């Protein structure tokens, strides 16, 4: 596990000497012990790829009042309500690869301070709730199979700087899935800070030239997938 400063790492070694260095040996009880001792002081916690981690404890996450950056990607978590109900100051959340319980991902909409959200490779299908996150700067929807139009779902993201849609598929009837409309153009124009777009190997690869045409500013279109 990664915590946010060297002092805490040394303190962790002194207080909980049994904590393993190998992420594959970090269990639910390990995480809870660490959070109870130093959670109140952490601004960043990275428990990505702790493959034995299956849940986060309601009882101690409320201590993490200073937590701004949380990475739980590629763990066995499937319910993130302990995060969304206790860590409301989060600015960055990485839930890549998470297999959410049905409807659980919708709770991310309660994290109104989120600036960076990574949903890549998860089982999220409905992304309509993304429109409730008004200060997003970076949104990663790569390698998803979604049921809602990604541009229409970001209609309120006027601060968005980076939108990743590589290897993403849309599960709506053609031709709706790949038609670039005046509404799409208007939404993109309402994102004055949008600078990076990735639609490689996605259903929107044909949009690239339209996007470049309708925007009155340079935009960097990435040439390869981040997968």
Steps between C-alpha positions, in 0.01 A plus 500: 500500500613849423431782744573862447828578674822345628420571864183294478687220326750488787221520754322219319809281529523566874134461588405208277816300427298208364377695195633315193694674226327292233164644389361152442528439876296807602161390637194689624619476859842637403348805335270565795789484748701751298210742457410493870856600589595755233194556281425844640836630374493372143429702187589213263436127530589253225372146552488417131549134406460380857320199360399357839318821599125443476341777709570831668395548863216744564611534860834671439488668160324795661838579657648581158390863497821612325485238225515657153638224278388136513597215268313171548546379143514131420395382844203277583291785639147513360325747730651846530234652725748508791709734283221720368338538842816568700763648268302790363802730448659271239646673197626190316356148494630204302263203484639342183424131468240497779201269454232705672183366653207609284435870549791547742704715263221760492603602851812664359269786401497605868871586485439853375864607544641237262738640241644172371296182447629175349236237413713315243452123463220489757149361450334844503238525224282799590708817520213751499580592864835644392316822414459559876876549546544866405873548566644201314824574316587146386256219417622156394227285343741276313423132434135524608176378348259782572130563448507879484663747264832614654483854364140557608588359844767766544278793406567678833875438512609848396840453670584172326855495362542132412246246368609140435273268301752259353374145440153602621177367347150643522206264541223694324344437159686625193517758353452687830822358639735673258321810370669831573222758544472874554429423866833319530673797341333746739603295805862478386508875440377548857821332624752781447778312680470169311847426365537120483271248329553129445252303287739235369337167412163630619160553341585871470820481301319660204417804714855628513488720191161642600634586844801677355270690265247625756750604767657843472819394678771234466427160651742210537349175371703210636615257234489179703301339777612526861398141565 
